[in-house]
Amino acid sequence: MKPFTWPVRVYYEDTDAGGVVYYANYLKFFERARTEFLRALGFEQDELRAREGVLFAVRSIEAEYLRPARFNDLLEVSCKLTDYRRASLDFFQTVRNDEAVLCEGRVRIACLDAGAFRPRPMPENLRKALPCHE
């Protein structure tokens, strides 16, 4: 399966005093790509909450920072669904520029009941739309 990709421009607000992307902002870039991945499948997170009573939260993340991104760089953020269970999604994500991978990470997303904030199974329509669904 080919990863989903989303372009991100580095704004001044994304950088630290050294002029490079602040490490925590890579996690924001990851988040945007996952949101756009769901949107490309036809699911808006606010609608999932309103209609299905579910929301998603990061359960765990592991990131490796390989090279810096700088102000005004155009980056490509990817997310590849590597596994899913009844109540979680696992992604491998990268941030790259034209030349190299700058950051990569593994992210586990939990599906939660919006009211109780407890794990619950993903809606069937979402599960069936996932690219690795069999």
RARAFEN-V683672 format. One record per residue. N is the residue number from 0. OMEGA is omega in whole degrees, 0 to 359 (999 if undefined). Layout:
n->N omega->OMEGA
n->N omega->OMEGA
This chain:
n->0 omega->179
n->1 omega->179
n->2 omega->171
n->3 omega->180
n->4 omega->180
n->5 omega->179
n->6 omega->177
n->7 omega->174
n->8 omega->177
n->9 omega->176
n->10 omega->180
n->11 omega->181
n->12 omega->179
n->13 omega->188
n->14 omega->177
n->15 omega->182
n->16 omega->179
n->17 omega->178
n->18 omega->178
n->19 omega->181
n->20 omega->177
n->21 omega->190
n->22 omega->183
n->23 omega->181
n->24 omega->173
n->25 omega->178
n->26 omega->175
n->27 omega->178
n->28 omega->176
n->29 omega->181
n->30 omega->180
n->31 omega->181
n->32 omega->178
n->33 omega->177
n->34 omega->180
n->35 omega->174
n->36 omega->178
n->37 omega->179
n->38 omega->179
n->39 omega->176
n->40 omega->179
n->41 omega->183
n->42 omega->174
n->43 omega->184
n->44 omega->178
n->45 omega->178
n->46 omega->176
n->47 omega->179
n->48 omega->183
n->49 omega->186
n->50 omega->186
n->51 omega->180
n->52 omega->179
n->53 omega->170
n->54 omega->182
n->55 omega->178
n->56 omega->176
n->57 omega->178
n->58 omega->177
n->59 omega->178
n->60 omega->174
n->61 omega->183
n->62 omega->175
n->63 omega->182
n->64 omega->189
n->65 omega->180
n->66 omega->182
n->67 omega->167
n->68 omega->185
n->69 omega->179
n->70 omega->175
n->71 omega->175
n->72 omega->171
n->73 omega->184
n->74 omega->173
n->75 omega->180
n->76 omega->181
n->77 omega->171
n->78 omega->179
n->79 omega->177
n->80 omega->183
n->81 omega->180
n->82 omega->171
n->83 omega->177
n->84 omega->182
n->85 omega->186
n->86 omega->179
n->87 omega->177
n->88 omega->176
n->89 omega->180
n->90 omega->164
n->91 omega->184
n->92 omega->177
n->93 omega->168
n->94 omega->181
n->95 omega->169
n->96 omega->181
n->97 omega->190
n->98 omega->191
n->99 omega->171
n->100 omega->182
n->101 omega->181
n->102 omega->175
n->103 omega->182
n->104 omega->175
n->105 omega->185
n->106 omega->172
n->107 omega->180
n->108 omega->178
n->109 omega->172
n->110 omega->185
n->111 omega->169
n->112 omega->186
n->113 omega->181
n->114 omega->186
n->115 omega->185
n->116 omega->177
n->117 omega->178
n->118 omega->175
n->119 omega->181
n->120 omega->175
n->121 omega->174
n->122 omega->183
n->123 omega->181
n->124 omega->176
n->125 omega->180
n->126 omega->181
n->127 omega->180
n->128 omega->183
n->129 omega->184
n->130 omega->181
n->131 omega->178
n->132 omega->177
n->133 omega->999
